Amino acid sequence: MTHKIDGGLPPARPSDLAATGPAQRAGEDRTQPVAAPTPADSMRLTGEAEGLQALQRQLGAAPAGLDVARVNEIRAAIADGNYSVDPGRIASRMLDLENALTQ
């Protein structure tokens, strides 16, 4: 069985397009914006990530553990111009930290 295609449908007139308009479902209000669908993405944390989050919460809730008296003492020494830096002590502490991290 064969069909002859002879140019298709006649061209649409603007009055025909206006009459049909967008397809509407029964009972829908087209004056309001359409709501976006809720996303279907989900996420699941590993045990390690959950542990890190718990640690972060604990550290955030705990006091900072600063020696406020020592901080004030150093501030006063800096303000008075009496604070001196010992480069040998700094280097020694940095090496101690490096050794602790590599073990």
MIPASE-906093 format. One record per atom (N, C-alpha, C): x, y, z; residue number from 1; atom name. Coordinates in steps of 0.02 Angstrom, whole numbers, always signed. Layout:
MIPASE-906093
X:X Y:Y Z:Z nr:NUM atom:CA
...
***
This chain:
MIPASE-906093
X:+42 Y:-58 Z:+0 nr:1 atom:N
X:+0 Y:+0 Z:+0 nr:1 atom:CA
X:+45 Y:+62 Z:+0 nr:1 atom:C
X:+33 Y:+109 Z:-43 nr:2 atom:N
X:+73 Y:+169 Z:-49 nr:2 atom:CA
X:+28 Y:+230 Z:-41 nr:2 atom:C
X:+59 Y:+283 Z:-17 nr:3 atom:N
X:+24 Y:+347 Z:-9 nr:3 atom:CA
X:+65 Y:+400 Z:-44 nr:3 atom:C
X:+31 Y:+442 Z:-79 nr:4 atom:N
X:+65 Y:+497 Z:-112 nr:4 atom:CA
X:+64 Y:+558 Z:-65 nr:4 atom:C
X:+123 Y:+585 Z:-53 nr:5 atom:N
X:+129 Y:+646 Z:-12 nr:5 atom:CA
X:+134 Y:+704 Z:-60 nr:5 atom:C
X:+85 Y:+748 Z:-57 nr:6 atom:N
X:+83 Y:+802 Z:-106 nr:6 atom:CA
X:+88 Y:+871 Z:-74 nr:6 atom:C
X:+135 Y:+880 Z:-29 nr:7 atom:N
X:+146 Y:+946 Z:+0 nr:7 atom:CA
X:+121 Y:+952 Z:+71 nr:7 atom:C
X:+89 Y:+904 Z:+98 nr:8 atom:N
X:+70 Y:+906 Z:+168 nr:8 atom:CA
X:+9 Y:+950 Z:+181 nr:8 atom:C
X:+8 Y:+979 Z:+240 nr:9 atom:N
X:-48 Y:+1019 Z:+262 nr:9 atom:CA
X:-43 Y:+1090 Z:+234 nr:9 atom:C
X:-99 Y:+1123 Z:+227 nr:10 atom:N
X:-95 Y:+1192 Z:+204 nr:10 atom:CA
X:-63 Y:+1235 Z:+259 nr:10 atom:C
X:-32 Y:+1291 Z:+242 nr:11 atom:N
X:+0 Y:+1333 Z:+292 nr:11 atom:CA
X:-50 Y:+1359 Z:+343 nr:11 atom:C
X:-28 Y:+1362 Z:+405 nr:12 atom:N
X:-72 Y:+1384 Z:+459 nr:12 atom:CA
X:-81 Y:+1460 Z:+455 nr:12 atom:C
X:-142 Y:+1482 Z:+469 nr:13 atom:N
X:-156 Y:+1553 Z:+470 nr:13 atom:CA
X:-150 Y:+1578 Z:+542 nr:13 atom:C
X:-130 Y:+1640 Z:+554 nr:14 atom:N
X:-124 Y:+1666 Z:+622 nr:14 atom:CA
X:-189 Y:+1660 Z:+661 nr:14 atom:C
X:-245 Y:+1666 Z:+630 nr:15 atom:N
X:-309 Y:+1661 Z:+666 nr:15 atom:CA
X:-319 Y:+1590 Z:+691 nr:15 atom:C
X:-295 Y:+1539 Z:+653 nr:16 atom:N
X:-301 Y:+1470 Z:+675 nr:16 atom:CA
X:-258 Y:+1457 Z:+737 nr:16 atom:C
X:-197 Y:+1485 Z:+738 nr:17 atom:N
X:-152 Y:+1475 Z:+795 nr:17 atom:CA
X:-179 Y:+1507 Z:+858 nr:17 atom:C
X:-208 Y:+1566 Z:+853 nr:18 atom:N
X:-235 Y:+1600 Z:+912 nr:18 atom:CA
X:-294 Y:+1563 Z:+941 nr:18 atom:C
X:-332 Y:+1531 Z:+899 nr:19 atom:N
X:-392 Y:+1496 Z:+922 nr:19 atom:CA
X:-374 Y:+1433 Z:+961 nr:19 atom:C
X:-320 Y:+1400 Z:+941 nr:20 atom:N
X:-303 Y:+1338 Z:+975 nr:20 atom:CA
X:-267 Y:+1351 Z:+1040 nr:20 atom:C
X:-218 Y:+1396 Z:+1041 nr:21 atom:N
X:-180 Y:+1413 Z:+1101 nr:21 atom:CA
X:-144 Y:+1352 Z:+1129 nr:21 atom:C
X:-111 Y:+1360 Z:+1188 nr:22 atom:N
X:-76 Y:+1303 Z:+1217 nr:22 atom:CA
X:-125 Y:+1252 Z:+1244 nr:22 atom:C
X:-103 Y:+1190 Z:+1244 nr:23 atom:N
X:-147 Y:+1136 Z:+1268 nr:23 atom:CA
X:-158 Y:+1145 Z:+1343 nr:23 atom:C
X:-221 Y:+1139 Z:+1364 nr:24 atom:N
X:-238 Y:+1146 Z:+1435 nr:24 atom:CA
X:-269 Y:+1082 Z:+1459 nr:24 atom:C
X:-254 Y:+1068 Z:+1522 nr:25 atom:N
X:-287 Y:+1012 Z:+1554 nr:25 atom:CA
X:-348 Y:+1039 Z:+1589 nr:25 atom:C
X:-398 Y:+998 Z:+1595 nr:26 atom:N
X:-461 Y:+1019 Z:+1627 nr:26 atom:CA
X:-448 Y:+1042 Z:+1698 nr:26 atom:C
X:-474 Y:+1100 Z:+1716 nr:27 atom:N
X:-469 Y:+1124 Z:+1785 nr:27 atom:CA
X:-405 Y:+1160 Z:+1803 nr:27 atom:C
X:-357 Y:+1167 Z:+1757 nr:28 atom:N
X:-294 Y:+1200 Z:+1773 nr:28 atom:CA
X:-300 Y:+1275 Z:+1766 nr:28 atom:C
X:-269 Y:+1311 Z:+1813 nr:29 atom:N
X:-268 Y:+1384 Z:+1811 nr:29 atom:CA
X:-204 Y:+1405 Z:+1776 nr:29 atom:C
X:-210 Y:+1435 Z:+1718 nr:30 atom:N
X:-151 Y:+1455 Z:+1678 nr:30 atom:CA
X:-127 Y:+1525 Z:+1695 nr:30 atom:C
X:-157 Y:+1558 Z:+1744 nr:31 atom:N
X:-136 Y:+1626 Z:+1761 nr:31 atom:CA
X:-79 Y:+1625 Z:+1811 nr:31 atom:C
X:-67 Y:+1569 Z:+1846 nr:32 atom:N
X:-15 Y:+1564 Z:+1896 nr:32 atom:CA
X:+47 Y:+1530 Z:+1867 nr:32 atom:C
X:+107 Y:+1547 Z:+1892 nr:33 atom:N
X:+167 Y:+1514 Z:+1866 nr:33 atom:CA
X:+167 Y:+1439 Z:+1884 nr:33 atom:C
X:+200 Y:+1402 Z:+1844 nr:34 atom:N
X:+205 Y:+1330 Z:+1855 nr:34 atom:CA
X:+260 Y:+1316 Z:+1906 nr:34 atom:C
X:+245 Y:+1275 Z:+1956 nr:35 atom:N
X:+294 Y:+1258 Z:+2008 nr:35 atom:CA
X:+343 Y:+1207 Z:+1980 nr:35 atom:C
X:+406 Y:+1215 Z:+1999 nr:36 atom:N
X:+457 Y:+1168 Z:+1977 nr:36 atom:CA
X:+448 Y:+1102 Z:+2015 nr:36 atom:C
X:+463 Y:+1047 Z:+1983 nr:37 atom:N
X:+458 Y:+983 Z:+2018 nr:37 atom:CA
X:+511 Y:+978 Z:+2072 nr:37 atom:C
X:+496 Y:+941 Z:+2124 nr:38 atom:N
X:+545 Y:+933 Z:+2178 nr:38 atom:CA
X:+603 Y:+891 Z:+2153 nr:38 atom:C
X:+664 Y:+909 Z:+2172 nr:39 atom:N
X:+722 Y:+872 Z:+2148 nr:39 atom:CA
X:+723 Y:+801 Z:+2176 nr:39 atom:C
X:+748 Y:+756 Z:+2136 nr:40 atom:N
X:+751 Y:+686 Z:+2157 nr:40 atom:CA
X:+821 Y:+666 Z:+2178 nr:40 atom:C
X:+867 Y:+714 Z:+2185 nr:41 atom:N
X:+935 Y:+698 Z:+2206 nr:41 atom:CA
X:+936 Y:+677 Z:+2279 nr:41 atom:C
X:+983 Y:+635 Z:+2295 nr:42 atom:N
X:+991 Y:+615 Z:+2365 nr:42 atom:CA
X:+1065 Y:+606 Z:+2378 nr:42 atom:C
X:+1082 Y:+606 Z:+2442 nr:43 atom:N
X:+1152 Y:+600 Z:+2461 nr:43 atom:CA
X:+1157 Y:+556 Z:+2523 nr:43 atom:C
X:+1207 Y:+514 Z:+2524 nr:44 atom:N
X:+1218 Y:+471 Z:+2582 nr:44 atom:CA
X:+1292 Y:+479 Z:+2601 nr:44 atom:C
X:+1304 Y:+494 Z:+2664 nr:45 atom:N
X:+1372 Y:+504 Z:+2688 nr:45 atom:CA
X:+1403 Y:+437 Z:+2709 nr:45 atom:C
X:+1468 Y:+432 Z:+2698 nr:46 atom:N
X:+1504 Y:+373 Z:+2722 nr:46 atom:CA
X:+1512 Y:+378 Z:+2798 nr:46 atom:C
X:+1532 Y:+324 Z:+2828 nr:47 atom:N
X:+1543 Y:+324 Z:+2900 nr:47 atom:CA
X:+1597 Y:+373 Z:+2920 nr:47 atom:C
X:+1649 Y:+379 Z:+2879 nr:48 atom:N
X:+1703 Y:+426 Z:+2893 nr:48 atom:CA
X:+1678 Y:+498 Z:+2891 nr:48 atom:C
X:+1637 Y:+515 Z:+2842 nr:49 atom:N
X:+1610 Y:+583 Z:+2837 nr:49 atom:CA
X:+1564 Y:+598 Z:+2895 nr:49 atom:C
X:+1525 Y:+550 Z:+2916 nr:50 atom:N
X:+1482 Y:+561 Z:+2974 nr:50 atom:CA
X:+1524 Y:+572 Z:+3037 nr:50 atom:C
X:+1578 Y:+534 Z:+3044 nr:51 atom:N
X:+1623 Y:+544 Z:+3101 nr:51 atom:CA
X:+1655 Y:+613 Z:+3101 nr:51 atom:C
X:+1674 Y:+637 Z:+3042 nr:52 atom:N
X:+1703 Y:+703 Z:+3037 nr:52 atom:CA
X:+1652 Y:+757 Z:+3055 nr:52 atom:C
X:+1590 Y:+747 Z:+3034 nr:53 atom:N
X:+1538 Y:+796 Z:+3053 nr:53 atom:CA
X:+1527 Y:+797 Z:+3128 nr:53 atom:C
X:+1527 Y:+738 Z:+3159 nr:54 atom:N
X:+1518 Y:+734 Z:+3232 nr:54 atom:CA
X:+1576 Y:+769 Z:+3267 nr:54 atom:C
X:+1638 Y:+758 Z:+3243 nr:55 atom:N
X:+1696 Y:+791 Z:+3272 nr:55 atom:CA
X:+1692 Y:+866 Z:+3265 nr:55 atom:C
X:+1669 Y:+889 Z:+3207 nr:56 atom:N
X:+1661 Y:+961 Z:+3196 nr:56 atom:CA
X:+1611 Y:+991 Z:+3244 nr:56 atom:C
X:+1556 Y:+956 Z:+3256 nr:57 atom:N
X:+1506 Y:+980 Z:+3304 nr:57 atom:CA
X:+1535 Y:+983 Z:+3374 nr:57 atom:C
X:+1574 Y:+932 Z:+3393 nr:58 atom:N
X:+1604 Y:+932 Z:+3460 nr:58 atom:CA
X:+1653 Y:+989 Z:+3468 nr:58 atom:C
X:+1695 Y:+999 Z:+3418 nr:59 atom:N
X:+1745 Y:+1053 Z:+3422 nr:59 atom:CA
X:+1712 Y:+1122 Z:+3422 nr:59 atom:C
X:+1657 Y:+1128 Z:+3386 nr:60 atom:N
X:+1622 Y:+1192 Z:+3384 nr:60 atom:CA
X:+1588 Y:+1208 Z:+3450 nr:60 atom:C
X:+1567 Y:+1157 Z:+3486 nr:61 atom:N
X:+1532 Y:+1168 Z:+3550 nr:61 atom:CA
X:+1580 Y:+1176 Z:+3608 nr:61 atom:C
X:+1640 Y:+1151 Z:+3602 nr:62 atom:N
X:+1688 Y:+1153 Z:+3657 nr:62 atom:CA
X:+1722 Y:+1222 Z:+3661 nr:62 atom:C
X:+1745 Y:+1241 Z:+3720 nr:63 atom:N
X:+1783 Y:+1304 Z:+3724 nr:63 atom:CA
X:+1848 Y:+1298 Z:+3685 nr:63 atom:C
X:+1874 Y:+1354 Z:+3664 nr:64 atom:N
X:+1932 Y:+1356 Z:+3620 nr:64 atom:CA
X:+1995 Y:+1327 Z:+3652 nr:64 atom:C
X:+2001 Y:+1327 Z:+3717 nr:65 atom:N
X:+2060 Y:+1300 Z:+3750 nr:65 atom:CA
X:+2120 Y:+1346 Z:+3747 nr:65 atom:C
X:+2108 Y:+1411 Z:+3741 nr:66 atom:N
X:+2163 Y:+1459 Z:+3739 nr:66 atom:CA
X:+2184 Y:+1478 Z:+3810 nr:66 atom:C
X:+2248 Y:+1489 Z:+3817 nr:67 atom:N
X:+2273 Y:+1515 Z:+3880 nr:67 atom:CA
X:+2269 Y:+1591 Z:+3876 nr:67 atom:C
X:+2213 Y:+1618 Z:+3898 nr:68 atom:N
X:+2199 Y:+1689 Z:+3891 nr:68 atom:CA
X:+2252 Y:+1731 Z:+3927 nr:68 atom:C
X:+2275 Y:+1707 Z:+3985 nr:69 atom:N
X:+2325 Y:+1745 Z:+4022 nr:69 atom:CA
X:+2390 Y:+1750 Z:+3981 nr:69 atom:C
X:+2410 Y:+1696 Z:+3948 nr:70 atom:N
X:+2471 Y:+1696 Z:+3908 nr:70 atom:CA
X:+2462 Y:+1742 Z:+3847 nr:70 atom:C
X:+2403 Y:+1741 Z:+3816 nr:71 atom:N
X:+2390 Y:+1784 Z:+3758 nr:71 atom:CA
X:+2394 Y:+1857 Z:+3779 nr:71 atom:C
X:+2365 Y:+1874 Z:+3835 nr:72 atom:N
X:+2368 Y:+1944 Z:+3859 nr:72 atom:CA
X:+2439 Y:+1964 Z:+3877 nr:72 atom:C
X:+2478 Y:+1917 Z:+3904 nr:73 atom:N
X:+2548 Y:+1931 Z:+3921 nr:73 atom:CA
X:+2588 Y:+1947 Z:+3858 nr:73 atom:C
X:+2577 Y:+1908 Z:+3805 nr:74 atom:N
X:+2614 Y:+1919 Z:+3742 nr:74 atom:CA
X:+2591 Y:+1984 Z:+3709 nr:74 atom:C
X:+2526 Y:+1998 Z:+3712 nr:75 atom:N
X:+2501 Y:+2062 Z:+3684 nr:75 atom:CA
X:+2534 Y:+2121 Z:+3719 nr:75 atom:C
X:+2538 Y:+2117 Z:+3784 nr:76 atom:N
X:+2568 Y:+2173 Z:+3822 nr:76 atom:CA
X:+2641 Y:+2181 Z:+3804 nr:76 atom:C
X:+2678 Y:+2125 Z:+3797 nr:77 atom:N
X:+2749 Y:+2127 Z:+3779 nr:77 atom:CA
X:+2758 Y:+2157 Z:+3710 nr:77 atom:C
X:+2715 Y:+2140 Z:+3663 nr:78 atom:N
X:+2719 Y:+2168 Z:+3595 nr:78 atom:CA
X:+2705 Y:+2242 Z:+3597 nr:78 atom:C
X:+2653 Y:+2262 Z:+3634 nr:79 atom:N
X:+2634 Y:+2333 Z:+3638 nr:79 atom:CA
X:+2690 Y:+2374 Z:+3670 nr:79 atom:C
X:+2725 Y:+2345 Z:+3720 nr:80 atom:N
X:+2780 Y:+2380 Z:+3753 nr:80 atom:CA
X:+2845 Y:+2378 Z:+3713 nr:80 atom:C
X:+2848 Y:+2335 Z:+3663 nr:81 atom:N
X:+2910 Y:+2328 Z:+3624 nr:81 atom:CA
X:+2960 Y:+2282 Z:+3658 nr:81 atom:C
X:+2938 Y:+2241 Z:+3706 nr:82 atom:N
X:+2982 Y:+2197 Z:+3743 nr:82 atom:CA
X:+2979 Y:+2124 Z:+3718 nr:82 atom:C
X:+2940 Y:+2111 Z:+3668 nr:83 atom:N
X:+2933 Y:+2042 Z:+3644 nr:83 atom:CA
X:+2990 Y:+2026 Z:+3597 nr:83 atom:C
X:+3026 Y:+1973 Z:+3611 nr:84 atom:N
X:+3082 Y:+1953 Z:+3568 nr:84 atom:CA
X:+3068 Y:+1884 Z:+3539 nr:84 atom:C
X:+3090 Y:+1874 Z:+3478 nr:85 atom:N
X:+3080 Y:+1811 Z:+3442 nr:85 atom:CA
X:+3145 Y:+1772 Z:+3446 nr:85 atom:C
X:+3139 Y:+1708 Z:+3465 nr:86 atom:N
X:+3198 Y:+1664 Z:+3468 nr:86 atom:CA
X:+3195 Y:+1617 Z:+3408 nr:86 atom:C
X:+3232 Y:+1633 Z:+3353 nr:87 atom:N
X:+3229 Y:+1592 Z:+3293 nr:87 atom:CA
X:+3250 Y:+1520 Z:+3304 nr:87 atom:C
X:+3298 Y:+1508 Z:+3348 nr:88 atom:N
X:+3320 Y:+1440 Z:+3362 nr:88 atom:CA
X:+3265 Y:+1398 Z:+3394 nr:88 atom:C
X:+3227 Y:+1429 Z:+3439 nr:89 atom:N
X:+3172 Y:+1393 Z:+3472 nr:89 atom:CA
X:+3116 Y:+1378 Z:+3421 nr:89 atom:C
X:+3102 Y:+1426 Z:+3377 nr:90 atom:N
X:+3051 Y:+1416 Z:+3325 nr:90 atom:CA
X:+3071 Y:+1358 Z:+3280 nr:90 atom:C
X:+3133 Y:+1358 Z:+3257 nr:91 atom:N
X:+3158 Y:+1305 Z:+3212 nr:91 atom:CA
X:+3155 Y:+1237 Z:+3247 nr:91 atom:C
X:+3174 Y:+1235 Z:+3311 nr:92 atom:N
X:+3172 Y:+1173 Z:+3348 nr:92 atom:CA
X:+3100 Y:+1145 Z:+3354 nr:92 atom:C
X:+3053 Y:+1189 Z:+3368 nr:93 atom:N
X:+2983 Y:+1168 Z:+3374 nr:93 atom:CA
X:+2955 Y:+1145 Z:+3307 nr:93 atom:C
X:+2975 Y:+1179 Z:+3253 nr:94 atom:N
X:+2953 Y:+1158 Z:+3186 nr:94 atom:CA
X:+2980 Y:+1089 Z:+3168 nr:94 atom:C
X:+3043 Y:+1076 Z:+3185 nr:95 atom:N
X:+3071 Y:+1010 Z:+3173 nr:95 atom:CA
X:+3037 Y:+956 Z:+3214 nr:95 atom:C
X:+3021 Y:+973 Z:+3277 nr:96 atom:N
X:+2985 Y:+926 Z:+3319 nr:96 atom:CA
X:+2916 Y:+908 Z:+3288 nr:96 atom:C
X:+2882 Y:+958 Z:+3263 nr:97 atom:N
X:+2818 Y:+947 Z:+3231 nr:97 atom:CA
X:+2825 Y:+905 Z:+3168 nr:97 atom:C
X:+2876 Y:+919 Z:+3128 nr:98 atom:N
X:+2889 Y:+881 Z:+3067 nr:98 atom:CA
X:+2902 Y:+808 Z:+3084 nr:98 atom:C
X:+2942 Y:+796 Z:+3135 nr:99 atom:N
X:+2957 Y:+727 Z:+3155 nr:99 atom:CA
X:+2895 Y:+691 Z:+3180 nr:99 atom:C
X:+2852 Y:+726 Z:+3216 nr:100 atom:N
X:+2791 Y:+696 Z:+3242 nr:100 atom:CA
X:+2743 Y:+678 Z:+3185 nr:100 atom:C
X:+2742 Y:+720 Z:+3133 nr:101 atom:N
X:+2697 Y:+707 Z:+3077 nr:101 atom:CA
X:+2720 Y:+650 Z:+3033 nr:101 atom:C
X:+2785 Y:+638 Z:+3028 nr:102 atom:N
X:+2811 Y:+586 Z:+2984 nr:102 atom:CA
X:+2811 Y:+518 Z:+3017 nr:102 atom:C
X:+2798 Y:+513 Z:+3080 nr:103 atom:N
X:+2798 Y:+448 Z:+3115 nr:103 atom:CA
X:+2734 Y:+411 Z:+3105 nr:103 atom:C
***
